[in-house]
């Protein structure tokens, strides 16, 4: 039995949620920095891409293209289009960033609780 199968996609979800929290925290920290451009990435799109890769991609030849090692590459992080940019060029909307950060934190907790439940079930099965 592989632990990857027991935990499902929640391991990848935690990695992506952690990376998104870093990006959003960077936006919040730079809310007053002139010229700073708010960044984010599409969590749903990346999870869709992670799921088939985790289930079916195997490298069987040294000439195959290897999947990226990190959960999010620099090319997948985009700059947000501001609703109302400030005069100094900063595109961070503090309310939007705080809301996105809180939602991301809640979804991180959901995945963490699912993994915790899966681990408890495995421990119960092992102990009997």
Secondary structure, 3 states (H helix, E strand, C coil): CCHHHHHCCHHHHHHHHHHHHHHHHHHHHCCCCCCCCCEECCHHHHHHHHHHHHHHCCCCCCCCCCCCCCCCCHHHCEECCCCCCCCCCCCCCHHHHHHHHHHHHHHHHHHHHHHHHHHHHHHHHHHC
